[in-house]
Each structure stands twice: as structure tokens, then as C-alpha cells.
Amino acid sequence: MMSKTLRAMVLGLMLGAAPLPASATPAEEAQLLAQVDHAPVVTRHEGVFAGRKLRYRATVEGIEVPDAQGRPAARLVSFAYTAEGKGDPAKRPVLFLFNGGPITPSLWVHLGGFGPKRMAFPDDVKADPSTFRLTDNPDSPLAVADLVFVDPASTGYSRVLPGTAPNAYFSVKADGQQVAAFIDRWLTQHGRRTSPVYILGESYGTNRAAEVGEQLLSLPQPIVPAGIILFGQAVNIIEYVQRPANIMSYVVSLPSLAAIAWYHGRVDKGGRSFEQFLDEVRAFAKTDYLEALFLGNAIDPARKQAIAARLEALSGISADWYGAHDLRISKEQFRAELLKDKGLLLGRNDARYTAPLGPEGRAADPSSVIPTQTEAFFRAYMRDELKVAWPEPYLTGSPVQELDAWDWGGKTPFSDWPYYKSVSKVFDASPAFRLMVANGYYDTQTTIGAASYLVTQSGWPSDRVSLHYYEGGHMAYSVAATASRFGRDLRDFMTPAR
């Protein structure tokens, strides 16, 4: 059996979860079960978005949602930003956003990337965290859509109701159901059922977004999303998780490893642009590299040596390493090997970041400074700008302690985990529905190759899918230029040409 600690580590590695808390004490469990039932907190603000001044209302409120049997089961607290004086609100799009985990609060997509304020992380990844600042976010999609940041039950201020155990929501289906029920209730309570609905999920939140999209179609009053955004997508994680025998995982990981090696100056750029280099990597990965991995120990020794040499040129890892490891390097091994000669470990969330290896060859993830600092600023932002003074704890860790605590859907070794098919059903429900898939180049968890593989293998209509890559890692919006570009791309996505 895998230990609880190891399972928690693997879960965080796979899906970008926030640091997992220790086992809850009885007092903490009581807090987890407490019902947060306060009057909405409403504040008014003004900002400039996409070059235009906008007045908007911020509302922090809890909404009671039913379970699949229609019984009151949870109270989800959201942070909503709605424009004022922008015409008929019933026609203005609403974008629902959440993070992953599974089940962590939405503060990272909120303050990290898409809210009216965002964390300003210096492009110098070695900058002192004391220099980090909260700043206006002129590229927030609030310019074209109202924003609702959703915290699932047992995260943030959201809680299950008395009589419902937190683990009742520890499954793909039940987790998706609570968020679909929330969207239904929010739209109804705010008179927005005719508004175009968009959904943005990050990391495991992309699996949730797919499930929510399908479940919205099955409501008594169906809601057909206008679009879904998968950021740092994990929808096809079963295909790209790096089990040693899963050769496709090495194929789809190679472009990200190559991009990271390029960033750290470990490959010969040879007069090529970054995109030209990546085009070469992609072409090699899906042809010669895939065939070599498929051949396994039946490969001709001379050919194996040639493939290893090519891998060295593209990834910065020596041909000798590849020769000794069956032409494979996992993403975790790559983090330790690329800059090993300098005694440095690459960041898992964002491989631009590095940290000195300790005496036992270990180090904390250096890119964890991004979620950690965002959390610290978010607590101050809630208090000082949103005027939230509720006494309950705002829970930032995931209550899911190990992989087996979550029901992923498959029950046997022969089960399928076809999360992408939920999105297919939304495509079938509306000829106007569109999908946006976005990933950071330097993310070692959800890679750019896996995103491309998802799009090409899904059977989705190519004219309704857009694929985007950005400077940065798992939270690529921490890069100022990416925040700006991604903001423009989001606005364009939610205001299609008529």
C-alpha cells in the first residue's frame, strides 16, 4: 500500500493541488462542517479594463445548493464581480471560474489571474518575495463578462450543511453536481438565466469544467454553456501520466522538457526561433521518438544511440542518460537532472524557478512561491478591499488526503476515464459552443504536448476549438505579458465575431 504522505505528494504532483493539510483534528472537523450563513457582503469599485473605465460591484455571498436527490446539502460561497451601467445585464456573459485540487478554493485564478486585481510577480524569478505587490488588472475579462469565482464545499468559506459529510462530494460526479447546482441557483437568484454562460477551470478544475458542462445540460431547466476554457488541462491525464510503460506520456512530455531546456540555455538555439525549435521537437516526438519507444528492447543499438543523441540536443539531458534509461526521462527526473551540475532543482509548477538542492539531494518546490504569496495577499485583499470579516476560517488546503479518497470514476483496471466525452456532449448540444485550451510552456504537471494530444484525439470539431500556449508555468498568468495576452484571448473568446 502507498503511504498517505506519498499519495498526497502524488496527488499534488499530478494535479497541482495546494499544499495538503495534515489529518484534521475533531475541532477542525467541526469547523469544516460549520455552516457559513452570513448576509452577502457588497462593495462598489471602479477600474479601467481593456482601456475603458468600468464601475462594478463585488459580492461575497453564500448560496445553498441541493445534492443529486434535491436535498439541501451544501452552502457554496462565491466572489462575484458584476458590471454596473453596462446595459441589460441579462445579455452580458457570466464567466464562472474555479481552481483544481481536487477541491481547493478559487483564490489562485481569482487574485492570481483574472479578477479586477492580480498579483504582480516580477519577471525576475529570483526576486525577493517582499517585492511582490497587488496591482490593478487591466486585462481582466471583467471588461466583457461578469465574473463569479466559486469555492467548492469544504474549501474557502464554503461548507457542507449539517447532515452531509464532506466526503459526499469527493468524486468527479458529486463535485461536478454541486458546482452545476450552484451555477443554476446563482443565475436564477440574480436574474441572469438568459446570459451567455462560460466556464473556466484550472488543473483538476478542467476535469470539473467538463463534468459541469455535461451536468448543466441535464438540469430540469437545462443550461447550455456558450464556452469552456481549460487552463492547465488535466482532462486526458490518464493518457499522459508517467507510468514507465506508458510510452505516449514521454512523447507528449518532450515538447515541455525541450521548452524548459531552451529557457535555461541547455540546448543549442542554432539561429532558430523558439517556435521553430518546438516545431522540430514536436515532429521528432511523434515520429522517430514514438517509434523508438514502441520498439523497446527490440530497437537496433545504433538507432537507439542516434535517438539518444537527438534527445540530448532537444532536451539538454545527456545521451548517456537516455541510453541507460530506455530513452525515457520522467518529468520529476528531469527537474533534478537538467541543472544537476549547478546543484539546482527546477520548479514543478513553473520550471523557470530553481532552488539549491539540499544535502540529501532534495529541495522544496521553488515555484511554490507563486501560490503561497497569492494566498497571503488574498487574505489581506478580502479583509481590506472586499470588507469580509467573517469569523470562520477561510480554508485553502484540499480536504482530500490521498488518491483513494477521491472517486475518479473507473472501478477496474479495464475502466475508461473519458472526461473529454463530457465536453463532446456540450458540442453536440449546441452548434455555437466553443472550447479554449490553454497551457504554460514551463509547466511540468500539465504539459503543452498533452494539451495538443487532447485536442487531436478528442474528435471535437476543429473549427470550434482554439489551442493556446503561454510563457510561464502551471499558473502562467503570473507572467505579466501572459496575463495581458491571455486576458485579450479570453475577451476575444467571449465576444465572437458576429
Secondary structure, 3 states (H helix, E strand, C coil): CCCHHHHHHHHHHHHCCCCCCCCCCHHHHHHHHCCCCCCCEEEEEEEEECCEEEEEEEEEEEEEEECCCCCEEEEEEEEEEEEECCCCHHHCCEEEEECCCCCCCCHHHHHHHHCCEEEECCCCCCCCHHHCEEEECCCCHHHCCEEEEECCCCCECCEECCCCCHHHHCEHHHHHHHHHHHHHHHHHHCCCCCCCEEEEEECHHHHHHHHHHHHHHCCCCCCCCCEEEEECCCCCHHHHCCCCCCHHHHHHHHHHHHHHHHHCCCCCCCCCCHHHHHHHHHHHHHHHHHHHHHHHHHCCHHHHHHHHHHHHHHHCCCHHHHHHCCCCCCHHHHHHHCCHHHCEEECCCCCCCEEECCCCCCCCCHHHHHHHHHHHHHHHHHHHCCCCCCCCCCECCCCCCCHHHCECCCCCCCCCCCCHHHHHHHHHHCCCCEEEEEEECCCCCCCHHHHHHHHHHCCCCHHHEEEEEECCCCCHHHCHHHHHHHHHHHHHHHCCCC
